Amino acid sequence: MAALDSALLVAVTSGENFWRQAALNAVSPTVAALLGGLVVSVLIQQAQARRETRTLRQDLSTEMMTVAYAFYFRLTEVVRVEQHKAATPSSQRWVVPPNPERFTRQFEEFRISARVLEERLRISFRDDSARWLWHGVVDMLTARYYRLVHIRERYEGLIKMYSQHPKDPEIPKQIQSLFLTLEEFDDEETVDTKIMTQFEVMLNDSINEVLRRRIQALRAGAVLQPG
């Protein structure tokens, strides 16, 4: 009797194992397919996010270079014209003087593009370093423009505002020192060189920030600072 019970137990156990394994064999491909699909979907999303981030970095850095150097080259051309006029007798001058109205329009276009770009930097990065470095780039080109075009009083009004940046608490401390002081703006012998040197330094640093800082979810609200 015991032997019969043992035989029945073995048979039942074997049957249960068979059907359990059959069920697992039937379910496993489905589960594997589902899990595989989820993994593939996650990988695709991650790859797409990395591609979008890389594209945004490239777009921002390229736009920064384009906006900055487009106006920089206009400034340098005006400087060359003025230097040529100063060094050449009036009877021998061949350079056509720059069109003041056209130059003013170019400056206005530069300022609009620069402001839009600054806002894109602000909403793209939690850290404000790139945004403030770019702000400094715009300040330097604007100061150089004012020295070339406007009367001394307007330039003095501009640099009085710009010279507050080295102590502005909204600007990261490591960037404050890159902005020129009022004394540096007032030094007629060195100011032009310092302006263009800081332009190059801040542009280079701002692009490096864009290429290395983590992209964040968009920040709400437009913030446009004077200057």
Secondary structure, 3 states (H helix, E strand, C coil): CHHHHHHHHHHHHHHHHHHHHHHHHHHHHHHHHHHHHHHHHHHHHHHHHHHHHHHHHHHHHHHHHHHHHHHHHHHHHHHHHHHHHHHCCHHHCCCCCCCHHHHHHHHHHHHHHHHHHHHHHHHHECCCHHHHHHHHHHHHHHHHHHHHHCCHHHHHHHHHHHCCHHHCCCCCHHHHCCCCCHHHHHCCCCHHHHHHHHHHHHHHHHHHHHHHCCECCCCCCCCCCCC
